Amino acid sequence: MAGSNGKQKSARDMILSLGLIVAAAFVIYFFIPHDDGEPDLKRVDYTVELATARRAASYPVSAPVGLPETWKATSVRFDGADSDAWHLGFRAPDGQYVQVEQSASDKRDKFVDDASQGATATEVTDEIDGAKWTRWTGGRYDALVLTGADGSTTVVAGTASFDRLAEMARALKTA
């Protein structure tokens, strides 16, 4: 009989230990704050890359002018070796993503497909500052596409609405 008393004590100790662990987990979960919000994206300064792209590209490189501070630039790159590809990414005021992609690639369809993440052209066009932009839909992003007379292509694409994309397109300036 002495052996059964030891087993009961051992089981009781395990149950008490488990209860203590559950209580500690409860305290940690409910009383230690945890951030469930979106991560704070770092704002990037794209002035140096823009100046470099404007000097090196074979087309007039566009960048937004006059956007409110609520638009946050989050990514920038210029690849002069690959068809003078220019990229500028933003977080719009509503939290959506908007990017400006430009290139002088002779593979225009592939460039637009990549920039719009698989969207296809529609018959709908928007006139923005005297230029005709074609709407592309159906991919991961919606897009506005402008074909330049100089052989370049400008794509304003992202998860944002067409109104936000048009707002970005209106802000684009080449100098």
Backbone bond lengths (Angstrom), bond angles and torsions (degrees), N, CA, C in turn:
res aa  C-N    CA-C-N  psi(-1)  N-CA   C-N-CA  omega(-1)  CA-C   N-CA-C  phi
1 M - - - 1.428 - - 1.517 112.04 -
2 A 1.271 117.00 -23.59 1.447 119.89 -178.53 1.521 111.13 -64.51
3 G 1.320 116.95 -31.28 1.461 120.58 -179.50 1.514 112.53 -69.53
4 S 1.320 119.93 -35.01 1.464 121.42 -178.59 1.511 111.48 -70.11
5 N 1.323 118.36 -33.23 1.466 121.25 178.57 1.519 109.82 -64.55
6 G 1.299 118.37 -37.28 1.464 123.07 177.82 1.518 111.66 -66.86
7 K 1.331 116.78 -37.32 1.458 120.34 178.37 1.514 110.69 -68.92
8 Q 1.336 117.57 -38.44 1.467 120.77 178.88 1.527 110.49 -65.35
9 K 1.315 115.73 -41.37 1.459 120.78 179.18 1.527 109.95 -64.47
10 S 1.312 116.96 -41.01 1.451 122.12 179.78 1.529 111.17 -64.48
11 A 1.321 118.19 -43.19 1.466 122.42 178.12 1.526 110.20 -65.43
12 R 1.329 116.55 -42.11 1.460 120.38 178.36 1.532 110.73 -61.60
13 D 1.302 117.35 -41.85 1.466 121.52 178.49 1.527 111.33 -63.66
14 M 1.331 117.20 -39.13 1.470 120.07 178.42 1.528 110.41 -65.72
15 I 1.319 117.50 -41.35 1.467 120.96 179.53 1.523 110.26 -65.70
16 L 1.328 117.63 -41.85 1.470 120.80 177.13 1.530 111.12 -63.82
17 S 1.305 117.37 -40.71 1.477 121.27 178.14 1.522 110.79 -64.31
18 L 1.316 116.14 -42.83 1.460 120.21 178.34 1.526 110.85 -62.72
19 G 1.319 116.81 -41.59 1.467 120.97 177.41 1.519 111.75 -61.32
20 L 1.330 116.11 -41.52 1.458 120.52 178.23 1.523 111.26 -64.29
21 I 1.319 117.38 -40.68 1.466 121.73 179.17 1.520 110.32 -64.68
22 V 1.333 117.45 -43.81 1.471 121.29 178.48 1.524 110.34 -63.20
23 A 1.328 117.66 -41.52 1.470 121.28 179.10 1.532 110.30 -63.64
24 A 1.326 117.27 -42.58 1.470 120.61 178.98 1.526 110.69 -64.85
25 A 1.324 117.26 -41.29 1.462 120.45 178.00 1.531 110.42 -63.13
26 F 1.327 116.81 -40.56 1.468 121.66 177.64 1.531 110.53 -59.55
27 V 1.318 116.80 -47.37 1.466 121.35 -179.85 1.528 110.40 -62.11
28 I 1.304 116.56 -45.46 1.464 120.39 -179.50 1.523 110.67 -62.60
29 Y 1.312 117.90 -45.95 1.464 121.61 -176.49 1.527 112.16 -65.80
30 F 1.318 117.95 -43.67 1.461 120.12 -173.02 1.524 114.70 -90.87
31 F 1.322 118.58 -22.14 1.457 118.68 -174.98 1.521 114.77 -110.34
32 I 1.299 118.63 -10.15 1.462 120.95 174.95 1.521 106.93 -99.51
33 P 1.331 117.45 121.00 1.474 119.34 -176.14 1.524 111.73 -67.32
34 H 1.327 114.71 142.21 1.458 120.25 172.97 1.520 107.55 -133.24
35 D 1.316 114.45 142.69 1.458 121.56 -174.81 1.523 109.66 -90.18
36 D 1.333 116.20 113.32 1.452 120.54 178.19 1.523 111.65 -99.71
37 G 1.328 117.62 2.79 1.467 121.36 -178.30 1.515 111.60 -77.49
38 E 1.317 114.43 177.80 1.458 120.62 178.33 1.525 109.56 -71.53
39 P 1.321 116.82 149.12 1.464 118.99 178.89 1.532 110.18 -67.82
40 D 1.323 115.20 147.73 1.456 119.78 177.85 1.526 108.44 -79.12
41 L 1.324 115.78 113.05 1.457 120.39 -179.25 1.518 109.95 -79.96
42 K 1.307 116.22 136.37 1.457 121.59 -179.92 1.531 109.76 -74.61
43 R 1.319 116.58 131.83 1.459 122.39 175.32 1.524 108.43 -75.60
44 V 1.333 116.51 131.83 1.465 120.26 178.49 1.523 109.92 -105.90
45 D 1.314 114.91 148.26 1.458 121.33 175.09 1.527 106.88 -97.10
46 Y 1.313 116.06 121.62 1.468 119.29 -174.76 1.518 112.78 -108.27
47 T 1.321 118.94 14.05 1.465 120.94 -175.75 1.530 112.99 -64.92
48 V 1.319 118.14 -39.61 1.464 120.91 -178.57 1.529 110.32 -68.47
49 E 1.341 116.55 -46.46 1.463 120.10 179.28 1.527 111.04 -64.05
50 L 1.339 116.72 -37.56 1.455 120.79 178.41 1.527 110.88 -63.23
51 A 1.317 117.17 -45.16 1.467 120.68 178.68 1.526 110.70 -62.37
52 T 1.319 116.76 -41.57 1.465 120.99 177.96 1.517 110.81 -63.14
53 A 1.328 116.92 -46.37 1.467 121.11 -179.37 1.519 110.87 -63.04
54 R 1.315 117.74 -41.44 1.467 120.58 -179.28 1.522 111.81 -65.87
55 R 1.326 117.27 -31.96 1.471 119.78 177.19 1.524 111.38 -75.67
56 A 1.328 117.27 -36.88 1.458 120.87 -169.92 1.531 115.01 -95.83
57 A 1.307 118.23 -25.43 1.472 120.26 -173.61 1.525 111.55 -74.04
58 S 1.318 114.59 154.08 1.467 121.25 179.93 1.528 112.16 -88.85
59 Y 1.303 117.93 7.86 1.471 124.10 -179.25 1.526 108.06 -140.90
60 P 1.329 118.10 163.59 1.464 119.88 177.09 1.529 110.93 -72.35
61 V 1.314 116.66 113.51 1.463 122.57 -177.74 1.528 110.12 -76.47
62 S 1.327 115.63 132.20 1.465 121.84 -178.07 1.526 111.48 -101.05
63 A 1.319 114.29 143.75 1.462 121.65 173.29 1.526 107.08 -148.20
64 P 1.319 117.36 152.35 1.467 119.78 -177.59 1.524 112.50 -71.94
65 V 1.314 114.47 144.28 1.455 121.96 175.87 1.522 107.24 -128.79
66 G 1.322 116.23 131.88 1.457 120.50 174.53 1.517 116.29 83.99
67 L 1.315 117.87 12.76 1.467 118.83 175.56 1.527 109.32 -71.22
68 P 1.323 118.11 145.59 1.467 120.04 176.48 1.529 111.63 -62.96
69 E 1.320 116.40 161.22 1.463 122.01 179.34 1.522 112.48 -62.49
70 T 1.332 117.11 -17.24 1.463 120.45 -179.79 1.522 112.02 -70.16
71 W 1.326 117.41 -14.92 1.464 121.60 171.36 1.523 106.85 -85.07
72 K 1.319 117.60 123.65 1.462 120.93 -175.67 1.536 109.86 -114.47
73 A 1.342 115.89 116.21 1.467 120.34 175.19 1.523 108.35 -68.39
74 T 1.338 116.47 127.37 1.466 120.54 -175.85 1.526 113.63 -118.80
75 S 1.342 117.71 -18.63 1.471 119.28 -179.83 1.518 109.98 -154.54
76 V 1.324 115.03 148.30 1.465 121.22 178.89 1.519 109.07 -152.43
77 R 1.342 115.39 142.01 1.466 119.47 172.29 1.533 109.22 -162.83
78 F 1.316 114.11 150.84 1.457 121.46 174.46 1.513 106.99 -133.95
79 D 1.326 115.75 126.93 1.459 121.16 179.33 1.522 108.24 -117.71
80 G 1.316 116.26 93.94 1.455 121.23 -178.58 1.515 113.22 -69.61
81 A 1.314 117.51 -21.09 1.460 120.89 -178.90 1.524 111.96 -80.44
82 D 1.321 117.47 -22.08 1.469 121.06 -175.76 1.527 110.14 -114.53
83 S 1.312 117.10 76.90 1.472 123.36 175.99 1.524 113.67 60.83
84 D 1.299 117.16 30.73 1.470 121.44 179.71 1.523 111.43 51.79
85 A 1.313 117.58 50.14 1.466 121.91 -176.17 1.524 110.91 -78.74
86 W 1.338 115.43 124.63 1.467 123.83 -179.92 1.519 108.71 -114.76
87 H 1.324 116.72 132.59 1.466 122.38 178.44 1.520 109.06 -132.98
88 L 1.328 115.36 136.64 1.453 121.96 174.59 1.522 107.39 -142.97
89 G 1.333 117.35 118.43 1.458 121.90 -177.58 1.517 111.88 -108.77
90 F 1.342 115.73 144.65 1.463 122.09 -178.33 1.514 111.68 -135.32
91 R 1.311 114.98 151.45 1.459 121.26 166.00 1.524 105.26 -100.53
92 A 1.327 115.66 119.79 1.460 121.67 -178.64 1.533 109.56 -74.36
93 P 1.333 117.64 164.53 1.464 120.71 -179.53 1.528 113.93 -56.96
94 D 1.325 118.02 -28.49 1.465 120.82 -179.95 1.532 112.62 -88.30
95 G 1.335 117.35 7.81 1.461 121.54 177.43 1.515 114.64 89.40
96 Q 1.319 118.32 -3.11 1.459 121.94 -179.78 1.536 109.93 -82.72
97 Y 1.323 115.59 164.91 1.467 121.51 -178.37 1.527 109.98 -100.97
98 V 1.333 115.85 136.04 1.468 122.62 176.03 1.522 107.06 -134.89
99 Q 1.341 115.67 133.26 1.457 119.62 178.29 1.518 110.59 -128.75
100 V 1.318 114.65 151.48 1.457 122.19 173.00 1.518 105.98 -112.52
101 E 1.324 115.75 124.22 1.464 121.88 178.40 1.524 107.45 -123.94
102 Q 1.330 116.71 132.66 1.460 121.35 176.77 1.519 109.51 -135.44
103 S 1.320 114.72 147.67 1.456 120.16 177.98 1.523 109.56 -162.02
104 A 1.318 114.45 158.50 1.458 120.41 173.59 1.526 108.92 -111.57
105 S 1.313 115.97 26.42 1.468 121.25 -177.71 1.521 111.12 -63.05
106 D 1.322 115.12 139.60 1.459 118.82 174.89 1.529 110.79 -77.05
107 K 1.312 117.55 -6.85 1.468 123.11 175.85 1.532 108.46 -101.23
108 R 1.325 115.38 62.20 1.465 122.95 -174.04 1.531 112.19 -56.51
109 D 1.336 118.16 -46.33 1.467 120.77 -177.46 1.523 111.68 -60.75
110 K 1.311 116.94 -42.32 1.465 120.21 178.75 1.525 110.42 -67.04
111 F 1.328 116.86 -40.21 1.459 120.41 178.95 1.534 110.60 -60.78
112 V 1.336 117.06 -47.41 1.465 120.75 -179.47 1.526 110.20 -66.34
113 D 1.321 117.78 -40.25 1.465 121.60 178.11 1.529 110.52 -60.30
114 D 1.325 117.01 -44.20 1.466 120.98 178.68 1.528 110.94 -66.06
115 A 1.333 117.08 -45.70 1.463 121.15 -177.32 1.525 112.05 -65.82
116 S 1.324 116.93 -34.44 1.468 120.72 -177.64 1.521 111.71 -95.95
117 Q 1.304 117.59 1.95 1.462 123.50 179.17 1.522 111.98 56.68
118 G 1.324 116.08 46.05 1.455 121.04 172.52 1.516 116.78 95.46
119 A 1.311 118.60 13.09 1.469 120.57 179.12 1.533 110.12 -73.49
120 T 1.322 115.95 162.21 1.465 120.98 177.31 1.521 109.65 -123.78
121 A 1.313 114.90 152.30 1.461 121.12 -177.29 1.528 110.84 -67.01
122 T 1.320 115.04 145.94 1.459 121.64 174.17 1.524 107.69 -114.17
123 E 1.309 116.77 177.01 1.465 121.97 176.62 1.531 111.39 -85.84
124 V 1.334 116.62 -5.98 1.464 121.74 -175.63 1.521 109.64 -83.57
125 T 1.334 115.58 132.77 1.460 120.93 175.73 1.522 109.22 -126.12
126 D 1.310 115.54 153.40 1.460 122.88 175.27 1.515 107.70 -120.85
127 E 1.314 116.70 133.30 1.454 119.52 174.70 1.519 107.93 -93.75
128 I 1.323 114.96 117.58 1.457 121.69 -177.83 1.518 107.72 -125.46
129 D 1.313 116.17 115.49 1.472 122.47 -178.95 1.522 112.06 51.36
130 G 1.318 116.25 42.47 1.452 121.90 175.78 1.517 115.36 81.89
131 A 1.319 117.96 0.18 1.470 121.14 179.78 1.531 109.15 -109.72
132 K 1.328 115.79 147.26 1.460 121.58 -178.83 1.530 109.71 -96.48
133 W 1.322 116.13 111.96 1.462 123.73 178.36 1.527 108.13 -101.70
134 T 1.308 117.31 134.11 1.464 122.75 178.67 1.524 109.48 -96.43
135 R 1.332 115.24 134.59 1.464 120.33 176.86 1.530 110.11 -81.26
136 W 1.315 115.21 136.12 1.463 122.90 173.89 1.532 106.87 -120.91
137 T 1.327 117.28 136.32 1.468 121.33 -179.75 1.521 110.68 -138.33
138 G 1.332 114.88 171.86 1.454 120.62 171.52 1.500 115.92 97.74
139 G 1.291 119.05 -11.83 1.460 120.98 177.40 1.514 109.46 -93.87
140 R 1.297 115.27 -162.63 1.464 119.72 175.97 1.533 109.34 -66.29
141 Y 1.332 115.84 -32.95 1.458 121.96 178.36 1.524 109.90 -115.72
142 D 1.324 115.51 155.63 1.456 120.84 163.31 1.521 105.72 -93.37
143 A 1.339 116.80 159.94 1.462 118.39 -175.03 1.516 111.46 -150.78
144 L 1.322 114.52 153.69 1.458 123.96 167.44 1.521 105.64 -114.11
145 V 1.333 116.71 129.87 1.467 121.19 -174.74 1.522 109.19 -122.85
146 L 1.327 115.43 130.87 1.458 122.68 177.89 1.523 108.43 -121.85
147 T 1.319 115.99 125.15 1.455 121.08 176.32 1.520 107.96 -97.89
148 G 1.318 116.67 119.64 1.450 121.51 -177.67 1.511 112.62 -84.24
149 A 1.324 116.00 152.19 1.467 121.32 178.13 1.529 111.15 -67.15
150 D 1.328 116.46 -19.81 1.462 121.15 -178.74 1.531 112.77 -86.41
151 G 1.339 117.75 6.83 1.453 121.39 -179.70 1.515 114.23 91.89
152 S 1.321 117.07 -0.75 1.460 119.85 179.86 1.529 110.52 -90.02
153 T 1.310 114.81 162.20 1.453 122.24 175.91 1.520 108.12 -129.23
154 T 1.323 115.68 132.88 1.460 121.30 176.90 1.519 107.98 -115.96
155 V 1.319 115.90 129.29 1.463 122.21 179.38 1.519 107.68 -123.43
156 V 1.339 116.01 124.01 1.459 121.97 170.85 1.520 104.68 -108.88
157 A 1.325 116.27 111.77 1.460 120.46 -172.33 1.519 110.31 -136.21
158 G 1.327 115.39 164.53 1.455 119.68 174.73 1.508 112.50 157.92
159 T 1.314 114.43 -171.50 1.461 121.46 -179.79 1.519 111.61 -84.56
160 A 1.304 117.32 -6.79 1.465 122.19 -177.91 1.530 111.13 -74.35
161 S 1.322 115.09 167.41 1.464 121.66 178.29 1.530 109.95 -70.99
162 F 1.337 115.24 165.28 1.462 118.98 177.36 1.532 111.10 -63.21
163 D 1.332 118.25 -29.19 1.463 120.35 176.35 1.524 110.62 -63.39
164 R 1.332 117.01 -43.18 1.469 120.81 177.98 1.528 110.69 -67.05
165 L 1.330 116.58 -41.68 1.462 119.53 178.45 1.524 110.26 -61.55
166 A 1.338 117.02 -40.84 1.459 121.11 178.27 1.524 110.98 -66.23
167 E 1.329 116.76 -35.97 1.472 120.39 176.71 1.525 110.51 -60.19
168 M 1.329 115.92 -41.89 1.461 119.89 177.39 1.537 110.32 -67.13
169 A 1.317 116.68 -45.10 1.472 120.56 -179.18 1.534 110.90 -59.67
170 R 1.345 117.42 -39.38 1.481 121.05 177.59 1.527 111.40 -64.05
171 A 1.309 117.21 -31.62 1.474 121.55 -176.95 1.530 112.55 -80.08
172 L 1.328 117.98 -14.65 1.463 120.26 -176.76 1.521 112.50 -69.13
173 K 1.319 114.84 130.04 1.461 122.96 176.72 1.517 108.23 -133.03
174 T 1.322 115.41 152.41 1.463 118.68 -177.99 1.526 113.30 -99.91
175 A 1.298 118.23 -6.38 1.472 118.74 177.63 1.500 110.83 -143.46
